[in-house]
Amino acid sequence: MNNDIRKLIDDNWEDIKELIAQKTEAEQKPKTIWDLKTKDEEEYYRLYHNGAIVLCAFSSSMDRLFRYLGNAFLTKEEAEFMKERRSIEAIMRKYSKPSKFNKHNYCLVYNYYNESVNIESYGVFNCGVSCFETKEIAQQVIDKIGEDRLKKYWFGVKE
């Protein structure tokens, strides 16, 4: 049996080495943007105020500032996702109002049972999200942004 195992290893040695190298590399890569250190000069994606996404090296206090402000990402996909989420947030803020105690505060919520974006009213809870004066304004926001975009970028629903 030992000879069979030895032959199997010998026959597949190159594939085994590559698999070990991939696993080692994956373990050494930063898991989050907060794992980056300026001395390592790891690459990351920076999201600028104008929507530009640029590949940078994490090497200075400026890079730490971008990370602190939430504008640094390990992948371009993460940066693009956040850019879209922030554009949705801007639309929601445009139509929102401050939450008021014992008044109708219409909010957008995701309903997992029917997989839809719903409008709910809270009078005694401040959920820390955009509130709208009327149900009609909340519906306008859904129509303007689109339910699919809200599901994906605002509520983080994976299909």
Steps between C-alpha positions, in 0.01 A plus 500: 500500500786739576634446151158591354494823700859582400416442130188715528703783656777469244253500210327813629790683662475817286128537570558446872774766510276749321211431738727552803634826351146628437392413853805670649444813291133517598591474868751786468267743319321756715147393593362854537613851418580540871774236474714722274813661646678794336835321511363215284388727213220260406273601214149624568230692316422858595159656440523874434227760557438525124432126471839408355642169620880482494746221585746626763774370729425516873810686614423830673284684749285613205416136430409450866274807475320359194451175691377682811245694291372179340648566155755216484419149377692178439331436167366709215168317533466617863573860394248485215237355734553780752489765226157372393380473862600860569316627192188325631552652842522848343161453332347374824641794697364745243143386573536423870401687815611472862327232703236641738369334815136386483468598132499288186860440395485299179806283441606250236549146626581170332250218555668159478170312480380657176845620386387858450571853616215619722405829661449491877404774745664538841390759755693397809812349342780690332670236285783732393396483135341745260139583589243648267210735571242292313457152361476657151844662534645169615349332194648772276841419645451129423389586145791741445769263627342173390413206720776277358767764569368550852505127567855457372678816613300629797379182667785278378270223377690240302306322228 
